[in-house]
Amino acid sequence: MKRPVLVTATTVLGLFLVLYAKPHQEPERPAPAAAPSSRPSADGSADTSTGASPDAVSGRFTGDVVETRRGPVQVRITLAKSRLTEVDVLEGVHDEGPSAGAVPQLTQRALDAQSADIDAVSGATYTSQGYISSLQSALDRADV
C-alpha cells in the first residue's frame, strides 16, 4: 500500500519539476561586422544622405504573404539608415479572439529588437508565426 503512494507522489513531483522548470536562454551574441559595401535603397539608388554610412539601407520593403490557420499575414517595413522604424500589417489583422492585440505587441517587440528575432505573443501563436515570417522576408529583401 505504501509503495503505490510513494510512486505516485514521486511521479507528480517529477512532472511538476519538468513542466515548471525555467528553460535555458542563450546569451545575446553581438552581430557580426558587415563588410563595407554600397547597398541600394528600395528605389534602387544608394542612400547618400548626410551622416549615413555607405551601406545604410532606407526604404519600404514588403514581406511575403504567410498563410496561417487564422488567415494570411503580410507586413511592410520602413527602414531609415538601416534602422527599423515602422512595421505595417498589410494583410491579416487578426482582431478577434486570442489574436486581438497581438499585432501591436509584435510590432513593438520588432522595433525594440530591430530584427525578426522576437518572441511570439502568448495565445496568438499562429498570428505571431505568420507575422515573424513575413517580417523576416521583408528584412531579407532589404538585405539588412
N, CA, C and O atoms as a MOPAC input file, in Angstrom:
PM7 MOZYME 1SCF
protein

 N      0.82000 1    -1.19700 1     0.00000 1
 C      0.00000 1     0.00000 1     0.00000 1
 C      0.86100 1     1.25700 1     0.00000 1
 O      0.50000 1     2.24600 1    -0.63900 1
 N      1.99000 1     1.24100 1     0.70100 1
 C      2.84700 1     2.41700 1     0.77600 1
 C      3.57700 1     2.66200 1    -0.53700 1
 O      3.82300 1     3.81100 1    -0.90400 1
 N      3.92400 1     1.60300 1    -1.24100 1
 C      4.68300 1     1.75300 1    -2.47000 1
 C      3.90600 1     2.51700 1    -3.55800 1
 O      4.47900 1     3.42100 1    -4.16600 1
 N      2.63700 1     2.20100 1    -3.82900 1
 C      1.91100 1     2.97300 1    -4.85200 1
 C      1.79400 1     4.47100 1    -4.49200 1
 O      1.85800 1     5.32300 1    -5.37800 1
 N      1.62800 1     4.78100 1    -3.23200 1
 C      1.53800 1     6.17700 1    -2.80800 1
 C      2.87600 1     6.87200 1    -3.05300 1
 O      2.90600 1     8.00300 1    -3.53900 1
 N      3.95800 1     6.21800 1    -2.72800 1
 C      5.29300 1     6.78500 1    -2.93300 1
 C      5.58300 1     6.98100 1    -4.42400 1
 O      6.11900 1     8.01600 1    -4.81900 1
 N      5.23500 1     6.00200 1    -5.24400 1
 C      5.45800 1     6.09600 1    -6.69000 1
 C      4.62500 1     7.25000 1    -7.27200 1
 O      5.12200 1     8.02700 1    -8.08700 1
 N      3.37300 1     7.35400 1    -6.85400 1
 C      2.50200 1     8.42500 1    -7.34800 1
 C      3.02900 1     9.79300 1    -6.94000 1
 O      3.07300 1    10.70400 1    -7.76700 1
 N      3.42400 1     9.95500 1    -5.70200 1
 C      3.94800 1    11.23700 1    -5.21800 1
 C      5.23000 1    11.61500 1    -5.96000 1
 O      5.41500 1    12.77700 1    -6.32000 1
 N      6.10100 1    10.66100 1    -6.18600 1
 C      7.34300 1    10.92200 1    -6.90700 1
 C      7.06000 1    11.31100 1    -8.36000 1
 O      7.69900 1    12.21300 1    -8.90200 1
 N      6.11300 1    10.63700 1    -8.97800 1
 C      5.74000 1    10.94800 1   -10.35800 1
 C      5.16700 1    12.35300 1   -10.46600 1
 O      5.52900 1    13.10300 1   -11.37200 1
 N      4.28100 1    12.71400 1    -9.55500 1
 C      3.68300 1    14.04600 1    -9.56800 1
 C      4.76200 1    15.11000 1    -9.35400 1
 O      4.75900 1    16.13000 1   -10.04400 1
 N      5.66200 1    14.89600 1    -8.43400 1
 C      6.74500 1    15.83400 1    -8.18600 1
 C      7.63800 1    15.95900 1    -9.41800 1
 O      8.02400 1    17.06700 1    -9.79000 1
 N      7.96100 1    14.86400 1   -10.03700 1
 C      8.79200 1    14.88200 1   -11.23900 1
 C      8.12600 1    15.64000 1   -12.37500 1
 O      8.78200 1    16.42900 1   -13.05500 1
 N      6.83200 1    15.41700 1   -12.59300 1
 C      6.09800 1    16.13700 1   -13.62900 1
 C      6.05800 1    17.63800 1   -13.33500 1
 O      6.20800 1    18.45900 1   -14.24000 1
 N      5.85700 1    17.98300 1   -12.07800 1
 C      5.83400 1    19.39300 1   -11.67900 1
 C      7.16200 1    20.05800 1   -12.02400 1
 O      7.18100 1    21.15300 1   -12.58400 1
 N      8.25600 1    19.41000 1   -11.69600 1
 C      9.57200 1    19.98000 1   -11.95800 1
 C      9.84200 1    20.11700 1   -13.45700 1
 O     10.43200 1    21.10500 1   -13.89400 1
 N      9.41600 1    19.13600 1   -14.23900 1
 C      9.63800 1    19.18500 1   -15.68100 1
 C      8.80900 1    20.29000 1   -16.32300 1
 O      9.31400 1    21.02700 1   -17.17000 1
 N      7.54900 1    20.41500 1   -15.93500 1
 C      6.65900 1    21.37700 1   -16.55900 1
 C      6.93700 1    22.81700 1   -16.14800 1
 O      6.68700 1    23.73400 1   -16.93100 1
 N      7.43400 1    23.03300 1   -14.97100 1
 C      7.64000 1    24.38300 1   -14.48100 1
 C      9.10200 1    24.81000 1   -14.41100 1
 O      9.41900 1    25.86500 1   -13.86100 1
 N      9.97700 1    24.00400 1   -14.95900 1
 C     11.39300 1    24.36400 1   -14.97000 1
 C     11.59900 1    25.50700 1   -15.95400 1
 O     11.00900 1    25.50300 1   -17.03400 1
 N     12.41000 1    26.46600 1   -15.60600 1
 C     12.68400 1    27.60000 1   -16.47100 1
 C     13.62100 1    27.14300 1   -17.59000 1
 O     14.67900 1    26.57700 1   -17.31300 1
 N     13.24700 1    27.38100 1   -18.85400 1
 C     14.11000 1    26.95000 1   -19.94900 1
 C     15.38400 1    27.78700 1   -20.00500 1
 O     15.39800 1    28.96000 1   -19.63200 1
 N     16.42100 1    27.17100 1   -20.46800 1
 C     17.70900 1    27.84400 1   -20.60300 1
 C     17.62200 1    28.86300 1   -21.72900 1
 O     17.11500 1    28.54800 1   -22.80500 1
 N     18.10600 1    30.07500 1   -21.50000 1
 C     18.14000 1    31.10300 1   -22.53100 1
 C     19.59000 1    31.39300 1   -22.88100 1
 O     20.43100 1    31.61500 1   -22.01000 1
 N     19.85700 1    31.38400 1   -24.18200 1
 C     21.20900 1    31.66200 1   -24.63100 1
 C     21.50600 1    33.14300 1   -24.48700 1
 O     20.62000 1    33.97100 1   -24.69700 1
 N     22.73700 1    33.49500 1   -24.13400 1
 C     23.08600 1    34.91200 1   -24.05700 1
 C     23.07400 1    35.53500 1   -25.44700 1
 O     23.31200 1    34.85300 1   -26.44300 1
 N     22.79400 1    36.83300 1   -25.50900 1
 C     22.78200 1    37.51900 1   -26.79300 1
 C     24.19300 1    37.58300 1   -27.35300 1
 O     25.15900 1    37.86700 1   -26.64400 1
 N     24.27900 1    37.30900 1   -28.64400 1
 C     25.56200 1    37.38400 1   -29.31900 1
 C     25.63700 1    38.68800 1   -30.09800 1
 O     24.64500 1    39.10500 1   -30.69500 1
 N     26.78700 1    39.33400 1   -30.10200 1
 C     26.90100 1    40.56700 1   -30.88700 1
 C     26.79800 1    40.24300 1   -32.37000 1
 O     27.24300 1    39.18700 1   -32.81800 1
 N     26.21100 1    41.15300 1   -33.11900 1
 C     26.06800 1    40.96500 1   -34.55900 1
 C     27.43500 1    41.06800 1   -35.21500 1
 O     28.25200 1    41.90200 1   -34.82400 1
 N     27.69000 1    40.22100 1   -36.21300 1
 C     28.98100 1    40.30000 1   -36.90200 1
 C     29.07900 1    41.60300 1   -37.68900 1
 O     28.08700 1    42.11900 1   -38.20400 1
 N     30.29600 1    42.11300 1   -37.76500 1
 C     30.52000 1    43.35100 1   -38.51200 1
 C     30.36300 1    43.07100 1   -39.99300 1
 O     30.91500 1    42.10300 1   -40.51700 1
 N     29.60800 1    43.92600 1   -40.66300 1
 C     29.37500 1    43.76000 1   -42.09000 1
 C     30.52200 1    44.38600 1   -42.87200 1
 O     31.07900 1    45.41100 1   -42.48000 1
 N     30.85300 1    43.76300 1   -43.95800 1
 C     31.88100 1    44.32100 1   -44.83400 1
 C     31.31700 1    45.56300 1   -45.50500 1
 O     30.15700 1    45.56400 1   -45.91700 1
 N     32.11200 1    46.62300 1   -45.62500 1
 C     31.60900 1    47.84500 1   -46.23600 1
 C     31.22000 1    47.60100 1   -47.68200 1
 O     31.97900 1    47.02200 1   -48.45900 1
 N     30.03500 1    48.04900 1   -48.02500 1
 C     29.56700 1    47.97500 1   -49.39600 1
 C     28.46200 1    48.99300 1   -49.56700 1
 O     27.85400 1    49.43500 1   -48.59200 1
 N     28.21200 1    49.35500 1   -50.78300 1
 C     27.14600 1    50.31300 1   -51.06400 1
 C     25.91600 1    49.52500 1   -51.46400 1
 O     25.91800 1    48.85000 1   -52.49400 1
 N     24.87000 1    49.60300 1   -50.66400 1
 C     23.64100 1    48.86000 1   -50.93800 1
 C     22.59100 1    49.82500 1   -51.47200 1
 O     22.49800 1    50.96200 1   -51.01100 1
 N     21.80600 1    49.37800 1   -52.43600 1
 C     20.76000 1    50.24500 1   -52.95700 1
 C     19.58500 1    50.31000 1   -52.00100 1
 O     19.35100 1    49.38600 1   -51.22200 1
 N     18.85300 1    51.40300 1   -52.06700 1
 C     17.62800 1    51.51700 1   -51.28100 1
 C     16.49400 1    50.87000 1   -52.06100 1
 O     16.73100 1    50.28900 1   -53.12000 1
 N     15.28900 1    50.95700 1   -51.57100 1
 C     14.14200 1    50.30000 1   -52.18600 1
 C     13.92100 1    50.75300 1   -53.62400 1
 O     13.46500 1    49.96300 1   -54.45100 1
 N     14.23300 1    52.00700 1   -53.93900 1
 C     14.01700 1    52.50600 1   -55.28800 1
 C     15.21300 1    52.24700 1   -56.20600 1
 O     15.20000 1    52.65300 1   -57.36800 1
 N     16.24700 1    51.57300 1   -55.69000 1
 C     17.39200 1    51.19400 1   -56.49400 1
 C     18.57400 1    52.13600 1   -56.39400 1
 O     19.65700 1    51.80500 1   -56.87700 1
 N     18.40500 1    53.30400 1   -55.78000 1
 C     19.52100 1    54.23400 1   -55.65500 1
 C     20.19300 1    54.06400 1   -54.30500 1
 O     19.54800 1    53.66800 1   -53.33400 1
 N     21.47500 1    54.35700 1   -54.23800 1
 C     22.19600 1    54.24100 1   -52.97700 1
 C     21.83200 1    55.40900 1   -52.07200 1
 O     21.61700 1    56.52400 1   -52.54700 1
 N     21.76300 1    55.15900 1   -50.78200 1
 C     21.46600 1    56.20000 1   -49.80400 1
 C     22.75300 1    56.97700 1   -49.54200 1
 O     23.71000 1    56.43300 1   -48.99200 1
 N     22.77400 1    58.24800 1   -49.93700 1
 C     23.96900 1    59.06200 1   -49.75800 1
 C     23.67200 1    60.28600 1   -48.90900 1
 O     24.38500 1    61.28500 1   -48.99100 1
 N     22.61000 1    60.21800 1   -48.08100 1
 C     22.26600 1    61.36400 1   -47.24700 1
 C     23.35700 1    61.60600 1   -46.21800 1
 O     24.09600 1    60.68900 1   -45.85900 1
 N     23.45600 1    62.84200 1   -45.74700 1
 C     24.49100 1    63.23600 1   -44.80700 1
 C     24.40700 1    62.40900 1   -43.53300 1
 O     23.32800 1    62.25900 1   -42.95800 1
 N     25.52300 1    61.87900 1   -43.09500 1
 C     25.57100 1    61.11800 1   -41.85500 1
 C     25.28000 1    59.64200 1   -42.02900 1
 O     25.46900 1    58.87400 1   -41.08500 1
 N     24.83200 1    59.21600 1   -43.18900 1
 C     24.52300 1    57.80400 1   -43.40800 1
 C     25.78300 1    57.09000 1   -43.87700 1
 O     26.52700 1    57.60300 1   -44.71300 1
 N     26.01100 1    55.91700 1   -43.33500 1
 C     27.14700 1    55.13900 1   -43.79800 1
 C     26.82900 1    54.62000 1   -45.19500 1
 O     25.65700 1    54.50300 1   -45.55300 1
 N     27.85000 1    54.30800 1   -45.99200 1
 C     27.61800 1    53.88300 1   -47.37200 1
 C     26.75700 1    52.63000 1   -47.48200 1
 O     26.10800 1    52.41700 1   -48.50600 1
 N     26.74100 1    51.79100 1   -46.43600 1
 C     25.95800 1    50.56300 1   -46.50800 1
 C     24.60900 1    50.67800 1   -45.79800 1
 O     23.94200 1    49.66300 1   -45.59400 1
 N     24.19000 1    51.88700 1   -45.41800 1
 C     22.89500 1    52.07700 1   -44.76800 1
 C     21.78600 1    51.91800 1   -45.80100 1
 O     21.89400 1    52.40600 1   -46.92600 1
 N     20.72700 1    51.23300 1   -45.40600 1
 C     19.60200 1    50.96600 1   -46.28800 1
 C     18.40200 1    51.75100 1   -45.80300 1
 O     18.09600 1    51.76500 1   -44.61100 1
 N     17.72500 1    52.40400 1   -46.73300 1
 C     16.49900 1    53.12200 1   -46.41400 1
 C     15.44300 1    52.74800 1   -47.43500 1
 O     15.75700 1    52.44500 1   -48.58600 1
 N     14.19000 1    52.77000 1   -47.00800 1
 C     13.09500 1    52.48300 1   -47.93200 1
 C     12.03000 1    51.62300 1   -47.28900 1
 O     12.07400 1    51.33100 1   -46.09400 1
 N     11.06700 1    51.22100 1   -48.11300 1
 C      9.98100 1    50.35700 1   -47.65600 1
 C     10.10300 1    49.02100 1   -48.36900 1
 O     10.35200 1    48.96300 1   -49.57300 1
 N      9.92500 1    47.95000 1   -47.60800 1
 C     10.08500 1    46.60400 1   -48.14000 1
 C      8.91500 1    45.74600 1   -47.67500 1
 O      8.55600 1    45.75600 1   -46.49800 1
 N      8.32700 1    45.00900 1   -48.60500 1
 C      7.15000 1    44.19500 1   -48.30900 1
 C      7.55200 1    42.74300 1   -48.13600 1
 O      8.30800 1    42.19600 1   -48.93900 1
 N      7.04300 1    42.12900 1   -47.08900 1
 C      7.33400 1    40.72700 1   -46.81800 1
 C      6.39700 1    39.80400 1   -47.56400 1
 O      5.43700 1    40.24900 1   -48.19200 1
 N      6.68100 1    38.51900 1   -47.49000 1
 C      5.83900 1    37.50100 1   -48.11800 1
 C      4.48500 1    37.42400 1   -47.42300 1
 O      4.35700 1    37.77600 1   -46.25000 1
 N      3.47500 1    36.96000 1   -48.15800 1
 C      2.19000 1    36.62600 1   -47.55100 1
 C      2.36400 1    35.23800 1   -46.94700 1
 O      2.69200 1    34.28600 1   -47.65500 1
 N      2.14500 1    35.12400 1   -45.65100 1
 C      2.30900 1    33.85000 1   -44.95500 1
 C      0.92500 1    33.34700 1   -44.55000 1
 O      0.19100 1    34.02700 1   -43.83200 1
 N      0.58300 1    32.16100 1   -45.01600 1
 C     -0.71500 1    31.56000 1   -44.69200 1
 C     -0.64200 1    30.90400 1   -43.32100 1
 O      0.26900 1    30.12400 1   -43.04600 1
 N     -1.60900 1    31.22300 1   -42.46000 1
 C     -1.69400 1    30.62100 1   -41.13500 1
 C     -3.09500 1    30.05200 1   -40.94300 1
 O     -3.97300 1    30.26100 1   -41.78000 1
 N     -3.30100 1    29.34400 1   -39.86000 1
 C     -4.64100 1    28.81700 1   -39.55500 1
 C     -5.64700 1    29.93200 1   -39.29500 1
 O     -6.85200 1    29.73000 1   -39.44300 1
 N     -5.15900 1    31.10300 1   -38.91200 1
 C     -6.03300 1    32.25500 1   -38.64600 1
 C     -6.14300 1    33.16900 1   -39.85800 1
 O     -6.74300 1    34.24100 1   -39.77400 1
 N     -5.56900 1    32.75400 1   -40.98600 1
 C     -5.62600 1    33.55900 1   -42.19700 1
 C     -4.25100 1    34.07600 1   -42.57500 1
 O     -3.27800 1    33.86400 1   -41.85100 1
 N     -4.17000 1    34.75900 1   -43.71600 1
 C     -2.87900 1    35.23900 1   -44.20800 1
 C     -2.35600 1    36.42000 1   -43.38700 1
 O     -3.12400 1    37.19200 1   -42.81300 1
 N     -1.03100 1    36.53400 1   -43.35000 1
 C     -0.36800 1    37.65400 1   -42.67800 1
 C      0.71400 1    38.17200 1   -43.62500 1
 O      1.48100 1    37.40000 1   -44.20000 1
 N      0.75800 1    39.50900 1   -43.77400 1
 C      1.79800 1    40.14600 1   -44.58300 1
 C      2.12800 1    41.49300 1   -43.95600 1
 O      1.23400 1    42.24200 1   -43.56200 1
 N      3.42000 1    41.79300 1   -43.86700 1
 C      3.84500 1    43.07600 1   -43.30400 1
 C      4.70900 1    43.83600 1   -44.29700 1
 O      5.30700 1    43.25700 1   -45.20400 1
 N      4.76000 1    45.15700 1   -44.09900 1
 C      5.66100 1    46.02500 1   -44.84700 1
 C      6.45900 1    46.81000 1   -43.81900 1
 O      5.90300 1    47.35800 1   -42.86700 1
 N      7.76600 1    46.85800 1   -44.02400 1
 C      8.63600 1    47.55800 1   -43.08400 1
 C      9.16000 1    48.84700 1   -43.70300 1
 O      9.24700 1    48.98000 1   -44.92300 1
 N      9.50400 1    49.78200 1   -42.84200 1
 C     10.16000 1    51.01000 1   -43.26600 1
 C     11.50100 1    51.07300 1   -42.55700 1
 O     11.57900 1    50.96100 1   -41.33300 1
 N     12.55100 1    51.25400 1   -43.33900 1
 C     13.90000 1    51.37500 1   -42.79800 1
 C     14.41800 1    52.77700 1   -43.07600 1
 O     14.20300 1    53.32800 1   -44.15600 1
 N     15.09300 1    53.33900 1   -42.10200 1
 C     15.77300 1    54.61400 1   -42.26100 1
 C     17.20100 1    54.41100 1   -41.77300 1
 O     17.43900 1    54.18100 1   -40.58700 1
 N     18.15000 1    54.49900 1   -42.70600 1
 C     19.55800 1    54.28200 1   -42.38200 1
 C     19.76000 1    52.94400 1   -41.67300 1
 O     20.44600 1    52.85800 1   -40.65500 1
 N     19.15500 1    51.92000 1   -42.22700 1
 C     19.23900 1    50.53100 1   -41.73800 1
 C     18.58000 1    50.31600 1   -40.37800 1
 O     18.79300 1    49.27300 1   -39.75900 1
 N     17.79600 1    51.26300 1   -39.90000 1
 C     17.06900 1    51.10500 1   -38.63200 1
 C     15.60700 1    50.85700 1   -38.94700 1
 O     15.00600 1    51.57100 1   -39.75000 1
 N     15.04100 1    49.85300 1   -38.31800 1
 C     13.62400 1    49.53900 1   -38.47400 1
 C     12.81500 1    50.61600 1   -37.75600 1
 O     12.89600 1    50.74800 1   -36.53500 1
 N     12.03500 1    51.38400 1   -38.51800 1
 C     11.29000 1    52.49700 1   -37.92300 1
 C      9.78800 1    52.26000 1   -37.89900 1
 O      9.07300 1    52.88500 1   -37.11500 1
 N      9.30300 1    51.36100 1   -38.75300 1
 C      7.86000 1    51.14100 1   -38.81800 1
 C      7.58200 1    49.75600 1   -39.38300 1
 O      8.29800 1    49.27500 1   -40.26200 1
 N      6.52300 1    49.11300 1   -38.86100 1
 C      6.04600 1    47.84200 1   -39.39400 1
 C      4.54400 1    47.99200 1   -39.57900 1
 O      3.81000 1    48.20900 1   -38.61500 1
 N      4.09400 1    47.87600 1   -40.81600 1
 C      2.66500 1    47.96600 1   -41.12900 1
 C      2.15200 1    46.59200 1   -41.52500 1
 O      2.81000 1    45.87500 1   -42.27900 1
 N      0.98400 1    46.22400 1   -41.02300 1
 C      0.36100 1    44.96200 1   -41.40900 1
 C     -0.53100 1    45.24500 1   -42.60400 1
 O     -1.51100 1    45.98300 1   -42.49600 1
 N     -0.19000 1    44.65500 1   -43.74600 1
 C     -0.96200 1    44.85200 1   -44.96700 1
 C     -2.11200 1    43.87300 1   -45.06500 1
 O     -3.16900 1    44.18700 1   -45.61100 1
 N     -1.89500 1    42.69200 1   -44.53400 1
 C     -2.89900 1    41.64600 1   -44.62100 1
 C     -2.89600 1    40.85600 1   -43.32800 1
 O     -1.83500 1    40.53300 1   -42.79500 1
 N     -4.07700 1    40.54400 1   -42.82300 1
 C     -4.17600 1    39.65000 1   -41.68400 1
 C     -4.24300 1    40.30600 1   -40.33100 1
 O     -3.64000 1    39.80300 1   -39.38300 1
 N     -4.95100 1    41.40900 1   -40.19800 1
 C     -5.13900 1    41.98900 1   -38.87600 1
 C     -6.12200 1    41.09100 1   -38.13200 1
 O     -7.32800 1    41.14200 1   -38.37700 1
 N     -5.61600 1    40.29300 1   -37.24900 1
 C     -6.43500 1    39.33600 1   -36.50500 1
 C     -6.90600 1    40.00600 1   -35.22500 1
 O     -6.23400 1    39.95200 1   -34.19500 1
 N     -8.06900 1    40.63600 1   -35.30500 1
 C     -8.55200 1    41.41600 1   -34.17000 1
 C     -9.68300 1    40.75000 1   -33.40800 1
 O    -10.44500 1    41.41700 1   -32.70800 1
 N     -9.79500 1    39.43700 1   -33.54300 1
 C    -10.80400 1    38.69100 1   -32.79800 1
 C    -10.13100 1    37.56600 1   -32.02900 1
 O     -9.06800 1    37.08300 1   -32.41900 1
 N    -10.74600 1    37.16200 1   -30.95600 1
 C    -10.26300 1    36.02300 1   -30.18800 1
 C     -8.90400 1    36.26500 1   -29.56800 1
 O     -8.56600 1    37.39200 1   -29.20600 1
 N     -8.12100 1    35.19400 1   -29.44500 1
 C     -6.83600 1    35.30500 1   -28.75700 1
 C     -5.82200 1    36.18200 1   -29.49200 1
 O     -4.84600 1    36.62800 1   -28.88900 1
 N     -6.03900 1    36.43500 1   -30.78500 1
 C     -5.09100 1    37.24900 1   -31.54300 1
 C     -5.30700 1    38.74500 1   -31.35500 1
 O     -4.46900 1    39.54800 1   -31.76600 1
 N     -6.41200 1    39.12400 1   -30.74400 1
 C     -6.69100 1    40.55300 1   -30.56300 1
 C     -5.57000 1    41.17900 1   -29.73500 1
 O     -5.22800 1    40.68800 1   -28.65900 1
 N     -5.02500 1    42.22900 1   -30.23200 1
 C     -3.96100 1    42.92400 1   -29.52500 1
 C     -2.57200 1    42.35800 1   -29.75900 1
 O     -1.59400 1    42.91200 1   -29.25800 1
 N     -2.46300 1    41.27700 1   -30.50300 1
 C     -1.14500 1    40.66400 1   -30.72000 1
 C     -0.27500 1    41.49700 1   -31.65800 1
 O      0.93200 1    41.61100 1   -31.44700 1
 N     -0.87900 1    42.07500 1   -32.68300 1
 C     -0.10600 1    42.81300 1   -33.68500 1
 C      0.63300 1    44.01600 1   -33.07000 1
 O      1.81900 1    44.19400 1   -33.35100 1
 N     -0.01900 1    44.84400 1   -32.24700 1
 C      0.74400 1    45.94800 1   -31.64300 1
 C      1.90100 1    45.45600 1   -30.76500 1
 O      2.96500 1    46.07400 1   -30.73600 1
 N      1.69400 1    44.35600 1   -30.05800 1
 C      2.77200 1    43.81000 1   -29.22800 1
 C      3.92000 1    43.30300 1   -30.08900 1
 O      5.08600 1    43.54100 1   -29.77500 1
 N      3.59600 1    42.60900 1   -31.16700 1
 C      4.63100 1    42.09400 1   -32.06700 1
 C      5.39800 1    43.24400 1   -32.71600 1
 O      6.61900 1    43.18400 1   -32.86200 1
 N      4.67400 1    44.28500 1   -33.10200 1
 C      5.31900 1    45.44900 1   -33.71900 1
 C      6.28300 1    46.10800 1   -32.74400 1
 O      7.40500 1    46.44800 1   -33.11800 1
 N      5.86300 1    46.28900 1   -31.51000 1
 C      6.73900 1    46.91500 1   -30.51700 1
 C      7.96900 1    46.05000 1   -30.25900 1
 O      9.07900 1    46.56600 1   -30.12600 1
 N      7.77100 1    44.74100 1   -30.19100 1
 C      8.90700 1    43.84400 1   -29.97500 1
 C      9.89500 1    43.92200 1   -31.13200 1
 O     11.10800 1    43.92600 1   -30.92000 1
 N      9.37200 1    43.98400 1   -32.36200 1
 C     10.24200 1    44.06500 1   -33.54400 1
 C     11.01900 1    45.37100 1   -33.55200 1
 O     12.21300 1    45.38200 1   -33.85400 1
 N     10.35200 1    46.47400 1   -33.22100 1
 C     11.03100 1    47.76900 1   -33.19300 1
 C     12.09300 1    47.81500 1   -32.09700 1
 O     13.16700 1    48.38500 1   -32.29200 1
 N     11.79400 1    47.21600 1   -30.95100 1
 C     12.77000 1    47.17400 1   -29.85800 1
 C     13.98000 1    46.31200 1   -30.21900 1
 O     15.12100 1    46.67900 1   -29.93900 1
 N     13.71500 1    45.15100 1   -30.85100 1
 C     14.79000 1    44.21300 1   -31.18700 1
 C     15.52600 1    44.59500 1   -32.47500 1
 O     16.65500 1    44.16000 1   -32.69900 1
 N     14.88200 1    45.41100 1   -33.32000 1
 C     15.44400 1    45.76900 1   -34.62000 1
 C     15.71300 1    44.52700 1   -35.47400 1
 O     16.64900 1    44.49400 1   -36.27200 1
 N     14.86800 1    43.50700 1   -35.28600 1
 C     15.01000 1    42.27900 1   -36.06300 1
 C     13.71900 1    41.47200 1   -35.95700 1
 O     12.76300 1    41.88500 1   -35.30000 1
 N     13.71300 1    40.32700 1   -36.60900 1
 C     12.57000 1    39.42000 1   -36.53300 1
 C     12.79700 1    38.36100 1   -35.46000 1
 O     11.98700 1    37.44500 1   -35.31000 1
 N     13.87600 1    38.47900 1   -34.72400 1
 C     14.18600 1    37.53000 1   -33.64500 1
 C     13.44600 1    37.97600 1   -32.38400 1
 O     14.04500 1    38.50600 1   -31.44700 1
 N     12.12500 1    37.74700 1   -32.38300 1
 C     11.27100 1    38.17800 1   -31.27800 1
 C     10.43700 1    37.01200 1   -30.78900 1
 O     10.26600 1    36.01900 1   -31.49600 1
 N      9.91900 1    37.13500 1   -29.57600 1
 C      9.06300 1    36.10000 1   -29.01100 1
 C      7.64400 1    36.25700 1   -29.52900 1
 O      7.18700 1    37.36700 1   -29.80400 1
 N      6.95300 1    35.12600 1   -29.65900 1
 C      5.55000 1    35.13500 1   -30.05000 1
 C      4.70300 1    35.64900 1   -28.88900 1
 O      5.12200 1    35.60900 1   -27.73200 1
 N      3.50800 1    36.13300 1   -29.21800 1
 C      2.56800 1    36.58700 1   -28.19600 1
 C      1.77800 1    35.37500 1   -27.73100 1
 O      1.22200 1    34.63900 1   -28.54600 1
 N      1.73000 1    35.16800 1   -26.42500 1
 C      1.01300 1    34.03800 1   -25.85600 1
 C     -0.45600 1    34.09600 1   -26.24500 1
 O     -1.10100 1    35.13400 1   -26.09500 1
 N     -0.98000 1    32.99600 1   -26.74000 1
 C     -2.37600 1    32.92000 1   -27.14900 1
 C     -2.59400 1    33.29800 1   -28.60000 1
 O     -3.69600 1    33.13000 1   -29.12200 1
 N     -1.56900 1    33.80300 1   -29.25700 1
 C     -1.67200 1    34.20700 1   -30.66800 1
 C     -0.52100 1    33.58400 1   -31.45000 1
 O      0.18500 1    34.26600 1   -32.19300 1
 N     -0.34600 1    32.29800 1   -31.27200 1
 C      0.79300 1    31.59400 1   -31.86300 1
 C      0.79300 1    31.67000 1   -33.38500 1
 O      1.82300 1    31.97900 1   -33.98300 1
 N     -0.34300 1    31.39500 1   -34.01900 1
 C     -0.38300 1    31.38200 1   -35.48400 1
 C     -0.15800 1    32.77500 1   -36.05800 1
 O      0.59500 1    32.94200 1   -37.01700 1
 N     -0.80500 1    33.76800 1   -35.47600 1
 C     -0.60400 1    35.14500 1   -35.91500 1
 C      0.85200 1    35.54000 1   -35.72800 1
 O      1.44600 1    36.15800 1   -36.61200 1
 N      1.43300 1    35.18700 1   -34.58200 1
 C      2.82800 1    35.53000 1   -34.30200 1
 C      3.76600 1    34.88200 1   -35.30500 1
 O      4.67700 1    35.53400 1   -35.81400 1
 N      3.55300 1    33.60700 1   -35.59500 1
 C      4.43100 1    32.90900 1   -36.53800 1
 C      4.34600 1    33.52500 1   -37.92900 1
 O      5.36500 1    33.69600 1   -38.59900 1
 N      3.13100 1    33.86000 1   -38.36600 1
 C      2.96200 1    34.49100 1   -39.67100 1
 C      3.61300 1    35.85900 1   -39.72500 1
 O      4.27700 1    36.20300 1   -40.70200 1
 N      3.41900 1    36.63800 1   -38.66700 1
 C      3.98300 1    37.98900 1   -38.58500 1
 C      5.51000 1    37.91800 1   -38.62400 1
 O      6.14800 1    38.65000 1   -39.38100 1
 N      6.08700 1    37.04600 1   -37.81800 1
 C      7.54400 1    36.93600 1   -37.74200 1
 C      8.12900 1    36.45900 1   -39.07500 1
 O      9.17000 1    36.95600 1   -39.50500 1
 N      7.46900 1    35.50300 1   -39.72800 1
 C      7.96000 1    35.00500 1   -41.01900 1
 C      7.90100 1    36.08400 1   -42.09400 1
 O      8.84600 1    36.24200 1   -42.86700 1
 N      6.79800 1    36.82600 1   -42.14800 1
 C      6.67200 1    37.89800 1   -43.12900 1
 C      7.67800 1    39.01200 1   -42.84300 1
 O      8.27600 1    39.56800 1   -43.76400 1
 N      7.85900 1    39.33300 1   -41.56100 1
 C      8.84400 1    40.34800 1   -41.16800 1
 C     10.24700 1    39.93700 1   -41.59700 1
 O     11.00000 1    40.75900 1   -42.11900 1
 N     10.60100 1    38.68300 1   -41.38400 1
 C     11.93300 1    38.20600 1   -41.76700 1
 C     12.12700 1    38.28500 1   -43.27900 1
 O     13.20400 1    38.65600 1   -43.74500 1
 N     11.09300 1    37.94100 1   -44.05000 1
 C     11.23100 1    38.00900 1   -45.50900 1
 C     11.40000 1    39.45700 1   -45.97600 1
 O     12.13300 1    39.71800 1   -46.93000 1
 N     10.72100 1    40.40600 1   -45.30400 1
 C     10.90400 1    41.82500 1   -45.65400 1
 C     12.33300 1    42.28000 1   -45.32900 1
 O     12.95600 1    42.99300 1   -46.11600 1
 N     12.84400 1    41.86600 1   -44.17400 1
 C     14.21400 1    42.20800 1   -43.80200 1
 C     15.21700 1    41.58300 1   -44.76900 1
 O     16.23300 1    42.19500 1   -45.10100 1
 N     14.92700 1    40.36300 1   -45.21700 1
 C     15.80500 1    39.70800 1   -46.19700 1
 C     15.81900 1    40.48500 1   -47.50900 1
 O     16.87200 1    40.63600 1   -48.12900 1
 N     14.66700 1    40.97600 1   -47.93100 1
 C     14.59400 1    41.77700 1   -49.16500 1
 C     15.40600 1    43.06500 1   -49.02700 1
 O     16.02400 1    43.53200 1   -49.98400 1
 N     15.39100 1    43.62600 1   -47.82400 1
 C     16.14400 1    44.85800 1   -47.58300 1
 C     17.63600 1    44.57000 1   -47.45800 1
 O     18.46100 1    45.48000 1   -47.54200 1
 N     17.97700 1    43.29800 1   -47.25900 1
 C     19.36300 1    42.86000 1   -47.11000 1
 C     20.03600 1    43.54600 1   -45.92700 1
 O     21.15400 1    44.05100 1   -46.02900 1
 N     19.30800 1    43.54800 1   -44.77700 1
 C     19.87000 1    44.12300 1   -43.54800 1
 C     20.30100 1    43.03600 1   -42.62100 1
 O     20.79900 1    43.31600 1   -41.53100 1

